[in-house]
Amino acid sequence: MDRDSDIVKRYYDTHAEAEWERLSGHSFEFSVTIAMMERHVKPGQKILDLGGGPGRYAIHCARRGCDVTLVVLSEANVGVALREAAKAGVAIRAFAKNAVDPALLELGEGSYDHVFVMGPLYHLLSEVDRETVVRHAIALLKPGGLVHVSFLLLFAGMIYYMKNDPEGILTDPQREPYLTDVTEGIPYAGEAFTQAFFIPPGDILPFMSRFALEPVSLFGQESILAPQEKNLLAASDAARAEWLRVALAVAERPEYLSYAEHAIYVGRRPVTDHRASPGAEGVPR
């Protein structure tokens, strides 16, 4: 394991419980992501959740009758996922492995209806490593299966400062390299809450066009709700429901992607062995 992966592993081994609770405090992210996923994920399908932390999405899918395997870097996340699955009364397989490791393919090439890549690309600073993980995910898919690749968006750190720590823009020791990359509109790869990679929304489709995939969707996991999350979560049940309805209606609008902190690209492995056109500029809705 390289130095960066070891740093990330230690972070999640230390913060596994907090990571399980994170989506309780950021319920819009979970609600939008699940609603968008459920357009495609059906009961009984076989899912590999690659890098899905302590298993929130894995357990949700298992509750819906899916056959789920969770693979994460952190042993502590594995422990939390198995504990919470048992509490939920569902069975999942879960174990620790680095998504870059070629041994990942031993899980069964061409075996899965869906592969979620729900964390590795947040933390791999090397573009070669990011490509490797996506290629592993595609190889594990059945022909016609879907890969769901999550990205940490460049402006996410700015949204965090505005929501949670306005003074952080002055005091955070990593602010200068990050702010420079934000103002220049280029990816940031380096120290943040741990080693992290932040991508401009406009770079996602060009990156994913390198792979033999048919584009299906690109959406913001918080849609338009991230910047005012705290205010919206404090609103009435009826208001929150209406905000969520609107958010789902516009989640795939590219002009709103920077309102989100995370985005997911959904692509289909072709049934035949041809490459999806690399010149596609949009994603069908």
N, C-alpha and C positions, 0 to 999 in steps of 0.2 A: 504494500500500500504506500502511495507517495505521500509527501508531507501534507499537501492540501487535503487529500481524502482523510488523512488521519485527524487533521484539525476538525473537519466536518463531522467525522464519526464521534470524536470526543464531545463536540457540541451537542449532538442529538442523544448520546448516551447520558449526558448531564441533564438535558431538558426534555426527556421523553414525556414525562407527565404534563409539563407545560404545553408541549406540542399537541397532546391529546385534547387538552382544554382549549387550545387556540381557536378551533372552529366553533366552540360554544360562544366565544366572545366575538367572533367574526361570522355570524350566522348567515349573512347575505352571501358571502363567498361560497359556503356550503350549499345553500339553497339554490343559487343560480347554477352552480356546477352540476348538482344532481339533476335539476330540471333539464338542463341541456344534454347531459349524458343519457338520461332516460328516453330521449328521442331515439336512441340507438341500441341501448343495452336492454336485453329481454331476459326474463326468468329462464333459468336452465342453461344459459350460455356460460362458456368457460372464460375466465378472466385472469390475467396476470397483472397485478398492481405492482409496478416496478418503482420503488422509491416512495411509496405511499405512507411514509411515517408510521405512526402508531395505529393506522388501519381504519380511520373514519370511513373512507370511501369503500374499502374492502368489506368492512362489516355491513355497511348499508347494502351493498350488492348481494352479500350472502343472505341477508334478511329477505331479499327479493327472489331467492331461490337460485342464485348463480353459484357456480363452482369456482371458488376464488383461491388464488395463491398470491401471497404478499411477500415481496423480496425487498429488503431494506438494508442499508449499510450498518445500522446501529442495532446491536443485540438488545439494548434497552427498549427500543421501539418494538422489536419482536415480542418481548415480554409483555409490554402493555397491550399490544394488539391481541395476543392470545388470551390474556386476562379479560379484556373487554368483549371479545367474541364469546367467551364462555358466559359472561354476564348476560349477553344478548341472546344466549341460547342457540348460537350458530357455530358451525365448524368452518374454520379456514386453515389453510396451510400457511405457515410463516417462517421465514428463516433469513439469516443475515448473509448478504453477498454484495460485492461491489458490482454495479451495473456495467462497468467497463470490462469486467473479467470475461474472457471468452467462455469460461465454464458455465456462464449463464445459459448458453445454448443447450446445455444438457437438460434443461427443463422441458425440452421437446420442440424442435423446430416445426413450424406449421401446425401448432396444436391449439392455439387460442383464438377465440372469437374477437376478443378485445385485449389490447395491452395498454394499460395506463402508464405513462411516463410522468409521474406526478411529483417529481422532486429533483432527480439527478441533474437536469439542465439548469437548475438554480445555482448549482455549486461547482460544476466542472468548468474550470477556467480555461482549459485547452479546447480549441475548436475541434481538434482531432478526436478528443475524448467525447465531446458532445455528438459528433457524427457517429462514433462507434456505438454509443448507447442507442441512438435511433436505428442504426442498422441491426443491432441485436433485437430490438423490439419488433421490427418488420419481419425479421427471420422467424420469430416465434409465432407470428400470426398465421392463421389459416389464410389461403387465398380468399379474398373477399372480406377478410376481417378488418377491423378498424384499430388504428393506433391513436391514442389521445395524448398529445405531448404538451405539457404545461411549461410555461415560461414565466420568469420574474421580469416584469416590465421596468424599463429604465426609470420612469417617473415614480415608481413605487416608493423610493426613499424620500422623495419630495413630499408625497402624500403623507408618509409617516411623520415627517417633521411637522407638517401643517396640522395634523390631527392630534399628535401626541407630545411633541417636543419642539415648540417653535424656537426655543433658545439653542436647540441642537445644531441649527445651521451655523451657529457661532462657535460652539464648544466641541462638537464631535471631532475627534482627531482624524477621522477619515473624510471629513467634509470636502477638503480641497480637491483631491483627485476625483471624487465622485461628482462634485458640482461642476468641475471642468468638463467631464464627459457629458453631463446633462446639457450644459450650455452649448456644447459642440454637437450634440445629437449622436454620439457614438457609444457603443457598448461599454459598460464598466465591468471590469473583472478584477476582483481583489478583495481586500478586507472590508467587511460590513458587520452584520450581526454574527456571522462566521464568514468563511471564504464564500464569495457569492458572485454570480454572473447576472447582470441586468441588461436586458436587450431592448433596443428601440422597437416599438411595434412594427414599424415599416420593414424591419430586417427579418421578421418571422417567415413570411412567405418565400422570400428569396432563399433563406436557409433550407426550408422544407422542400423546395423545388428540386433540391439535389437528389432526392430519394425517389424510388419507384413507387409513388403513391398517387392516387386520385384524390384531389382535394375535396373535402366534404364541408368543413366548417372552420371558422376561426372566431372565437368569442372571448370577451372579457369575463373573467370568473366572478368579479364583483359588478360587472356591467358599469353603470354610471354611478354606483352607490358608494364607492370607497371614500371619496373626499369628505362626505358628510355622514359617514357611517355612524358616528356617535349620536348625532342629532336624530337620525332616522331610527336608530334602535330604541331611542327614548320616546318615540311617537306612539300613538295608539295602535292597537292591533289592526284596525281597519286601514289606517294610513300606511302602516308597514306593508300590509298585503297589497295595497294599491301601488306603492313604490316598487315592490317586487314584480308586480305584473308589468309595469312599464319597463323596468330593467330587463326583463326577459324579452320583451318586444324589440328592444334595441341592442341586445347584447352582441349581435353580429355586425353591427354598423361600424365600419372601420374608423369613421371620424370620431367615435367615442372611445376607442380602445385606451387612450391615455388616461381616462377616468378610472380605469381598473389598475389594480396592483399586479394581477396575474392574468395570463391569457392561455387558452387551450386551442391548439390546432388539432383538428380531426382529419385523418386521411385514411383512405381505403387501400389495402394491398390488392393490386389487380388480380383478377381471377386467372388471367393469362400472363405470360412473362414479359409483356412490353413495358417500357418506361412511360410513366405519365409525362405529358408534355411539360418541359421545364419553362415554357414561355407563358404559362397561365398567370395572369395578373390578378385574378380575383378568385373568390371562393363561392361556389353556388350556395344558394340559400333554400 
